[in-house]
Amino acid sequence: MKSTLRRGAVTLCMALFFGAALAQEPGDLPPVTPPGQHSDVILPSGKSQRDEILKAEHEENVKDATRLADLAAELKEALDREDRFVFSLTTVKKTEEIEKLAKKIRSRMRHD
């Protein structure tokens, strides 16, 4: 029992000693960024690279959403015009393009 306590005390002292030794040399360790956060790079223009990327993605999302709304309107018109049992190939292709645009917007928003 005494030897177990003695070993535990020695282990604790060693852990404290090495912990204190590591704490005294913080300049040697690289900075740690929390998970999910990225270090921000400043561009030569002085702007944040992350902000510029987000701005560009937002503009692309707006452009794609406008195109998506136009395609949806075209699809509605085509469905109103066509027979209820037969659809043209262009109508089917419009649905595929709508799906691709929606996935592209979603992936940009999720940053996949």
Secondary structure by P-SEA (a helix, b strand, c coil): caaaaaaaaaaaaaaaaaaaaaaaccccccccccccbbbbbbccccccaaaaaaaaaaaaaaaaaaaaaaaaaaaaaaaaacccccccaaaaaaaaaaaaaaaaaaaaaacc
